[in-house]
Amino acid sequence: MPNRLLLDTLPELKQIEFIIESNRSLLRSQVLAHVPYQNQLFPIHAISLGTENSKAPCITFVGGVHGLERIGSQVLIGFLETLLGRMQWELSIQQMLETVQINFIPLVNPVGVAQHWRSNGNHVDLMRNAPVESQEKTAFLVGGQRLSKHIPWFRGTKNQLEVESQAVTDFIRSNVFQSPFSLVLDCHSGFGLHDRLWFPYAKSKLKPIHHIGEVYHLRELLFQTYPHLSYVFEPQAKHYLCHGDLWDYLYDESLKTETVFLPLTLEMGSWRWVKKNPIQLLKALGLFHPMKPHRVKRVLRSHLILMDFLMRATASYKNWLNDGKSLSMEQKATQLWYDN
């Protein structure tokens, strides 16, 4: 029986490596780790654009954390290709990259993507793997469990990060926490009919993050700039609580540094893809991927505005973060997201 983990099962990895080789003069790249599985090693690539000044603002785009949700990797690869094309002729992009760093980790879980698994090769859910516990009761199993690796949402060994989780954590610590301001956009799919932007905490419905005013300010800026965007912008815990969320863990770590670190999760609402094409549920990726080629293209286009906005908001953070409004917005944020 042929090994399913041949490179042909990972077109996203092929595309990432082709981009790296074809654009050496425009980008910097590194392999964060090699993931061992069935006598093969699968690389986790990080790609950086812009300034190398560690004190510059930075934004990091992350995808492919859950192997079934490969559309997240494809969205990021598409945006990266767009940026590389614009860098060669667009003056405003060239000028912005002199003062901002843009990072991509587009395929965190290559084994999961190759195998069409949510988990990694050890059957660990990478978004339940971090050493952080929910402060309130989570949903049974869904919130993370250590009963068995054969049940979804397995957290792995206590206080032991998987190779993939450790790679992302080390990269954020080394390349992001030195920045005075940083954003993360982690691209997922599979929840609901609407596209959502989630922020920490996933561990508490009652406790807002320290930078709740800054998050609300960013939300207001997004919808003032693009009033016709239809993202639902809210804390993840508004829908479910879980243990081991990687962004909860890294956000809490960031509070020990001088950075303002705002990790966001883009949860692309895949149920509407199923609603339009129920037969795709017969396929492994059916609940999490658009499947139809024209829908894939539509999704790749639909989030370009959001990613471009976040990139520019990062580069211009001094113009809005320090305007004195974030503090006054804490009360509005609390009323919107926590009073009920």
C-alpha positions as CSV (number, residue, x, y, z in Angstrom):
1,M,0.0,0.0,0.0
2,P,1.6,3.4,-1.0
3,N,2.3,5.9,1.7
4,R,-0.4,8.5,1.8
5,L,2.1,11.1,3.0
6,L,3.8,11.6,-0.3
7,L,4.4,15.2,-1.3
8,D,1.6,14.9,-3.8
9,T,-0.9,15.0,-0.8
10,L,0.5,18.4,0.2
11,P,0.0,20.8,-2.7
12,E,0.1,23.7,-0.1
13,L,3.6,22.7,0.9
14,K,4.7,22.5,-2.7
15,Q,3.3,25.9,-3.3
16,I,5.0,27.4,-0.2
17,E,8.4,26.0,-1.2
18,F,8.0,27.2,-4.8
19,I,7.2,30.7,-3.5
20,I,10.3,30.7,-1.3
21,E,12.6,29.5,-4.1
22,S,11.1,32.0,-6.6
23,N,11.3,35.1,-4.4
24,R,14.6,34.9,-2.5
25,S,15.3,38.5,-3.1
26,L,11.9,39.7,-1.6
27,L,11.6,37.5,1.4
28,R,13.3,35.7,4.3
29,S,12.5,32.2,5.2
30,Q,13.3,29.6,7.9
31,V,12.2,26.1,8.8
32,L,10.9,26.3,12.3
33,A,10.8,22.6,12.9
34,H,10.6,19.2,11.1
35,V,7.7,17.1,12.1
36,P,8.5,13.4,12.1
37,Y,5.9,10.9,10.8
38,Q,6.2,7.5,9.3
39,N,10.0,7.8,8.6
40,Q,9.5,11.2,6.9
41,L,10.1,14.7,8.0
42,F,7.7,17.5,7.2
43,P,8.9,21.1,7.5
44,I,7.1,24.0,9.1
45,H,8.1,27.1,7.1
46,A,8.0,30.7,8.3
47,I,8.3,33.5,5.8
48,S,9.0,37.1,6.7
49,L,8.7,40.3,4.6
50,G,9.7,43.9,5.4
51,T,12.1,45.3,8.0
52,E,14.3,43.2,10.2
53,N,14.1,45.7,13.0
54,S,12.9,43.8,16.1
55,K,11.4,47.0,17.5
56,A,9.1,47.5,14.5
57,P,5.4,46.6,14.6
58,C,4.6,43.2,13.2
59,I,1.8,41.1,12.0
60,T,1.8,37.3,11.8
61,F,-0.5,35.2,9.6
62,V,-1.0,31.6,10.7
63,G,-2.8,28.8,9.0
64,G,-3.2,25.0,8.8
65,V,-3.3,24.4,12.5
66,H,-6.2,21.9,12.0
67,G,-5.5,19.6,9.1
68,L,-9.1,19.4,7.9
69,E,-9.3,23.2,7.6
70,R,-6.8,23.6,4.7
71,I,-8.7,26.6,3.2
72,G,-6.9,28.7,5.9
73,S,-3.5,27.8,4.4
74,Q,-4.8,28.5,0.9
75,V,-6.1,31.9,1.9
76,L,-2.8,32.9,3.4
77,I,-0.8,31.6,0.4
78,G,-3.0,33.6,-1.9
79,F,-2.5,36.8,0.2
80,L,1.3,36.2,0.3
81,E,1.4,35.8,-3.5
82,T,-0.6,39.1,-3.8
83,L,1.8,40.9,-1.5
84,L,4.9,39.6,-3.4
85,G,3.4,40.8,-6.7
86,R,2.6,44.3,-5.3
87,M,6.0,44.7,-3.7
88,Q,7.6,44.8,-7.1
89,W,5.6,47.9,-8.3
90,E,3.5,49.5,-5.6
91,L,5.2,52.3,-3.9
92,S,2.9,52.4,-0.8
93,I,3.7,48.7,-0.1
94,Q,7.4,49.3,-0.5
95,Q,7.3,52.2,1.9
96,M,5.2,50.4,4.4
97,L,7.6,47.4,4.5
98,E,10.4,49.7,5.5
99,T,8.8,50.1,8.9
100,V,6.7,46.9,9.5
101,Q,7.5,43.2,9.6
102,I,5.0,40.7,8.1
103,N,5.3,37.0,9.0
104,F,3.6,34.0,7.5
105,I,3.4,30.5,9.0
106,P,0.9,29.1,6.5
107,L,1.1,25.4,7.2
108,V,1.5,24.6,10.9
109,N,0.3,21.0,10.8
110,P,1.5,19.4,7.6
111,V,0.8,15.9,8.7
112,G,-2.7,16.7,9.7
113,V,-3.3,18.4,6.3
114,A,-1.8,15.4,4.4
115,Q,-3.9,12.9,6.4
116,H,-7.1,15.0,6.4
117,W,-7.1,14.9,10.2
118,R,-8.0,17.8,12.6
119,S,-5.1,16.6,14.8
120,N,-1.4,16.2,14.2
121,G,0.3,12.9,13.6
122,N,0.2,12.1,17.3
123,H,-3.6,12.7,17.3
124,V,-3.2,15.8,19.4
125,D,-5.4,18.8,18.7
126,L,-2.9,21.7,18.6
127,M,-5.5,24.2,19.8
128,R,-6.0,22.1,23.0
129,N,-2.3,21.4,23.6
130,A,-1.1,24.5,25.5
131,P,-0.5,24.4,29.3
132,V,-3.5,26.6,30.2
133,E,-6.7,25.5,31.9
134,S,-10.2,26.9,31.5
135,Q,-11.3,28.8,34.5
136,E,-14.9,27.7,34.0
137,K,-16.6,24.5,33.0
138,T,-16.0,23.5,29.4
139,A,-18.3,21.4,27.1
140,F,-17.6,17.6,27.6
141,L,-14.8,16.5,25.2
142,V,-15.0,19.5,22.9
143,G,-13.3,21.7,25.5
144,G,-10.3,19.4,25.4
145,Q,-9.7,15.9,26.9
146,R,-7.0,13.5,27.9
147,L,-9.1,10.4,28.0
148,S,-7.8,9.0,24.7
149,K,-6.0,10.0,21.6
150,H,-8.6,8.2,19.6
151,I,-11.3,10.7,20.6
152,P,-11.2,14.2,19.0
153,W,-9.9,17.2,20.9
154,F,-7.2,15.2,22.6
155,R,-4.8,17.5,24.5
156,G,-1.7,15.4,24.5
157,T,0.7,14.9,27.5
158,K,0.2,17.4,30.3
159,N,2.6,20.3,30.1
160,Q,4.2,19.0,26.9
161,L,3.9,21.0,23.7
162,E,3.8,19.1,20.5
163,V,6.5,19.9,17.9
164,E,4.1,22.1,15.9
165,S,2.8,24.0,19.0
166,Q,6.4,24.5,20.2
167,A,7.5,25.8,16.8
168,V,4.8,28.5,16.8
169,T,5.4,29.4,20.4
170,D,9.2,29.8,19.9
171,F,8.7,31.9,16.8
172,I,6.3,34.3,18.6
173,R,8.6,34.6,21.6
174,S,11.6,35.3,19.4
175,N,10.2,37.4,16.6
176,V,7.1,39.1,17.9
177,F,7.3,39.8,21.6
178,Q,10.1,42.3,21.0
179,S,7.8,44.5,18.9
180,P,5.9,47.3,20.6
181,F,2.7,46.3,18.8
182,S,1.8,43.1,17.1
183,L,-1.2,41.3,15.6
184,V,-1.8,37.7,14.7
185,L,-4.5,36.4,12.4
186,D,-4.9,32.6,12.7
187,C,-7.1,31.3,9.9
188,H,-9.6,28.4,10.6
189,S,-12.9,27.2,9.1
190,G,-15.8,25.2,10.3
191,F,-18.0,27.2,12.7
192,G,-21.5,28.5,11.7
193,L,-22.9,30.3,8.8
194,H,-21.0,33.6,9.3
195,D,-17.3,34.6,9.2
196,R,-16.2,35.4,12.7
197,L,-13.2,37.2,14.2
198,W,-12.4,35.8,17.6
199,F,-10.0,37.0,20.3
200,P,-8.9,35.5,23.7
201,Y,-10.0,34.3,26.0
202,A,-11.2,30.8,25.2
203,K,-10.8,29.9,28.9
204,S,-13.2,32.4,30.4
205,K,-16.6,33.9,29.7
206,L,-16.3,36.2,32.7
207,K,-12.7,37.6,32.5
208,P,-11.9,40.0,29.6
209,I,-8.3,40.2,28.4
210,H,-6.2,43.1,29.6
211,H,-6.3,44.8,26.2
212,I,-10.0,44.6,25.7
213,G,-10.2,48.4,25.0
214,E,-7.6,48.0,22.3
215,V,-9.4,45.1,20.7
216,Y,-12.7,47.1,20.7
217,H,-10.8,50.0,19.2
218,L,-9.5,47.8,16.4
219,R,-13.0,46.5,15.8
220,E,-14.4,50.0,15.5
221,L,-11.6,51.0,13.2
222,L,-12.4,48.0,10.9
223,F,-16.1,48.7,10.6
224,Q,-15.6,52.5,10.2
225,T,-13.2,51.9,7.4
226,Y,-15.2,49.1,5.8
227,P,-18.8,49.4,7.0
228,H,-20.1,46.7,4.6
229,L,-18.0,43.9,6.0
230,S,-20.0,41.3,7.7
231,Y,-17.6,39.7,10.2
232,V,-18.9,38.9,13.7
233,F,-16.2,40.2,16.0
234,E,-16.3,38.7,19.5
235,P,-14.4,36.8,22.2
236,Q,-14.1,33.1,21.4
237,A,-15.6,32.2,24.8
238,K,-18.9,33.7,23.8
239,H,-19.5,30.4,21.9
240,Y,-17.5,27.8,23.8
241,L,-14.8,27.4,26.4
242,C,-11.8,25.2,26.0
243,H,-8.6,24.2,27.7
244,G,-5.2,24.5,26.1
245,D,-5.9,27.3,23.6
246,L,-2.5,28.4,22.2
247,W,-3.4,32.0,21.8
248,D,-4.7,32.3,25.4
249,Y,-1.3,30.9,26.4
250,L,0.8,33.2,24.3
251,Y,-1.4,36.3,25.1
252,D,-0.8,35.7,28.9
253,E,2.9,35.3,28.2
254,S,2.9,38.6,26.3
255,L,1.7,40.4,29.5
256,K,5.1,39.8,30.9
257,T,6.7,41.9,28.1
258,E,6.4,45.4,26.8
259,T,4.4,44.5,23.7
260,V,0.7,45.0,22.9
261,F,0.0,41.6,21.5
262,L,-3.5,41.0,20.0
263,P,-4.1,37.5,18.5
264,L,-7.2,37.1,16.4
265,T,-8.7,34.0,14.9
266,L,-10.6,34.1,11.6
267,E,-13.2,31.4,11.8
268,M,-14.6,31.1,8.3
269,G,-18.2,30.0,8.4
270,S,-18.2,26.7,6.5
271,W,-21.8,25.7,7.2
272,R,-23.0,27.9,4.3
273,W,-20.7,26.0,1.9
274,V,-22.5,22.8,3.1
275,K,-25.9,24.4,2.8
276,K,-25.3,25.1,-0.8
277,N,-23.7,21.7,-1.5
278,P,-24.9,19.1,1.1
279,I,-23.3,16.2,-0.9
280,Q,-19.8,17.4,0.1
281,L,-20.4,16.0,3.6
282,L,-19.7,12.6,2.0
283,K,-16.0,13.7,1.8
284,A,-13.5,14.0,4.6
285,L,-13.0,17.7,4.1
286,G,-16.7,18.4,3.4
287,L,-17.5,20.2,6.6
288,F,-14.5,22.5,6.5
289,H,-13.6,23.2,2.9
290,P,-15.6,24.9,0.1
291,M,-14.8,22.0,-2.3
292,K,-16.3,23.5,-5.4
293,P,-13.5,25.3,-7.3
294,H,-15.5,28.5,-7.9
295,R,-16.3,28.7,-4.1
296,V,-12.6,28.2,-3.3
297,K,-11.7,31.1,-5.5
298,R,-14.5,33.2,-3.9
299,V,-13.1,32.5,-0.4
300,L,-9.6,33.3,-1.5
301,R,-10.8,36.7,-2.6
302,S,-13.2,37.5,0.2
303,H,-10.7,38.0,3.0
304,L,-8.1,40.1,1.1
305,I,-9.7,43.3,2.4
306,L,-9.5,42.1,6.0
307,M,-5.8,41.0,5.8
308,D,-4.8,44.2,4.0
309,F,-6.6,46.2,6.7
310,L,-4.9,44.4,9.6
311,M,-1.5,44.8,7.9
312,R,-2.0,48.6,7.5
313,A,-3.5,48.9,11.0
314,T,-0.3,47.3,12.3
315,A,2.0,49.6,10.3
316,S,0.0,52.7,11.5
317,Y,-0.7,51.6,15.1
318,K,0.7,54.8,16.6
319,N,-2.0,56.8,14.8
320,W,-4.9,55.0,16.4
321,L,-3.7,53.0,19.4
322,N,-2.3,56.1,21.1
323,D,-5.2,58.5,20.3
324,G,-6.5,58.1,23.9
325,K,-9.7,56.2,22.8
326,S,-8.8,52.7,23.9
327,L,-9.2,53.4,27.6
328,S,-12.7,54.9,27.1
329,M,-13.7,51.9,25.0
330,E,-13.2,49.4,27.8
331,Q,-16.6,50.2,29.2
332,K,-18.2,49.8,25.7
333,A,-16.4,46.5,25.2
334,T,-17.5,45.2,28.6
335,Q,-21.1,46.2,27.9
336,L,-21.1,44.6,24.5
337,W,-19.4,41.3,25.3
338,Y,-19.5,40.6,29.1
339,D,-22.4,42.3,30.9
340,N,-24.7,39.4,29.9
